[in-house]
Amino acid sequence: MLGARFCVDIESSFTALTLAEIVVGYLETSTLSRKGGTLLLDPMICIDLALAPGITTVCEDLDDDDTMRGLAFSPGIKRVLGY
């Protein structure tokens, strides 16, 4: 919900630090990456992370802004904002 805190739990089963990236965007697309994956949105914000083994929680406060249309994350996680 707009104006609320939004959290995502990211789990790493690797036993050492793992590099990760959270990509935030508003426009859907389907772009092949050089690493063999598919980016499902047009990136607006990229956040680099070093994930420790286990679960890392990333939280963000969502602005109460009527112009926001939605957020898309990794495959299977899509958050549409609204009231």
C-alpha positions, -999 to +999 in steps of 0.1 A: +000+000+000+013+035-008+027+053+022+035+019+039+068+001+046+075-027+021+100-055+029+115-083+008+134-113+023+162-126+002+177-160+010+212-172+001+221-208+005+258-201-004+282-203+026+300-170+018+290-135+008+271-133-024+268-103-047+233-094-057+214-065-073+178-052-067+164-036-098+134-013-096+115-001-127+080+008-139+079-003-175+077-040-184+101-054-210+119-086-218+157-080-223+182-109-225+213-103-203+249-112-211+248-138-182+219-158-197+190-143-177+161-121-187+154-086-173+116-082-171+116-044-166+132-012-178+156-003-149+151+029-131+170+022-098+197-005-092+208-013-057+239-035-053+241-058-022+264-082-005+242-109+009+254-129+039+246-166+042+210-170+053+182-144+050+187-107+043+157-084+047+156-052+026+129-027+035+118+006+019+091+031+027+068+036-003+059+072-011+022+081-009+024+092-046-006+087-069+017+087-100+034+054-090+020+026-112+038-005-098+070-023-091+084-055-106+111-076-089+126-110-096+105-136-115+073-143-096+073-111-075+053-082-088+039-056-066+012-033-079+008-002-057-025+013-048-049+020-020 
